Amino acid sequence: MAFEGLAQRLQGTLQKITGKGKISEADVKEMMREVRFALIEADVNLKVVKEFVKTVSERSVGQDVMKSLTPGQQVVKIVKDELTKLMGEEQSGIQFARKSPTVIMMVGLQGAGKTTTSGKLANSLRKRNNKQPLLVAADVYRPAAIQQLETIGKQLTIPVFSMGTDISPVEIVRQALKKADEDHNDVVIIDTAGRLHIDETLMQELKDIRELSSPDEVFLVVDSMTGQDAVNVAKNFDDAIGITGVALTKLDGDTRGGAALSIRSVTQKPIKYVGMGEKMDALEPFHPERMASRILGMGDVMSLIEKAQENVDEDKAKELEQKLRTSTFTLDDFLDQLQQVKQMGPLDEILKMMPGFNKIKGLDNAKVDESQMGKVEAVIYSMTTQERTTPEMINASRKKRIAKGSGTSIQEVNRLLKQFEEMKKMVKQMTGAQQRGKKKMKMPGMDAFFK
């Protein structure tokens, strides 16, 4: 996650104060000093940092906090509330037109990821909102952009309107709107040209397209790795043509996250989408409160549920529950679950959405070894149908054959079989615990996916 460094600093700072029975103004001052350093290190706009620290400090030394039974926890809540407010408080969705089509104009500098984000947005609107989008290739200055958009459209089976590089972008948009009307596309996404820097020619062309298409949304696509420059770019585009929202790309990479924490405050324009990976389904609506929870290590249950709903087959889930309850869970079922989890995204990101995961000793800084999942799949695929159903029958000679067939070792085959048995035991314990009431559970076998 982009906020890795900031998250670790803030969580470490807040943990010092959480357990205190009483806190003083000196405690708050020391904590806010650490918070200030963490935000500056994350490349957050200085004016935004000053305002954030001032607001949190004033609220934290109030009578309601100082005299409460859990002052430390009250301060953590204040930090979360203000962090959420900084990023926009509530999720800001797309304003769909009353009369189709809804026109969305994608703008930004060259290299920010406009073309890919246009494709991801079309895919997201089709999946989440049941829309029929049309992608428009209006970047005539970079032939590769047209080819790229056509390739993305083919991959996603989403129509792309293009007229090559010899027609003006304004005329392309005019014809695209006619095409959308004829084909009953209810969303039109215009991929406009970018430049290496903001110039008059670029802005005039965007103004002309805006005047012709009367877009319902103008999304500025910003590379979050550009840090403070991203805020300046957002301000310049907004002043020149007026934007309605921001789509931040590469928020899953090794970035400090300052842009996400600064853009809303500086431009007063909401972050509407964030790119969380390279795959075409890795574009998520931006939820300020959920992001604040993730930064502070509180998990993100709602996003986890949504990911599961999108990627997990409901009928299979019910069937699995029945198998677990009746102890008929096989290695085939285990493999099926593994593949469904993989579809949800990188495992370490999924685990971070689980509340309290950062507090599990030894796992807070653990790196998930995704290659282990590939090895597990290879081992199971090398088994016979009977062996997958009845793993107890796998003796020494069978293990040797399975290891050879999967390109692994006998030790790795043993480890998988042991994990499978532990998982079945854990499920039995959980089922029993549900019946008996709350009970603390161990998580056996988890260490195999970490390095």
Secondary structure by P-SEA (a helix, b strand, c coil): ccaaaaaaaaaaaaaaacccccccaaaaaaaaaaaaaaaaaacccaaaaaaaaaaaaaaaacccccccccaaaaaaaaaaaaaaaaaccccccccccccccbbbbbbbcccccaaaaaaaaaaaaaaccccbbbbbccccccaaaaaaaaaaaaaacbbbbbccccccaaaaaaaaaaaaaaacccbbbbbccccccccaaaaaaaaaaaaaacccbbbbbbccccaaaaaaaaaaaaacccccbbbbccccccccccccccccccccccccbbbccccccccccccaaaaaaaaaccccaaaaaaaaaacccaaaaaaaaaaaaaccccaaaaaaaaaaaaaaccaaaaaaaccccccccccccccccaaaaaaaaaaaaacccccccccccccaaaaaaaaaaacccaaaaaaaaaaaaaaaaaaaaaaaaaaacbbbbbbcccccccc
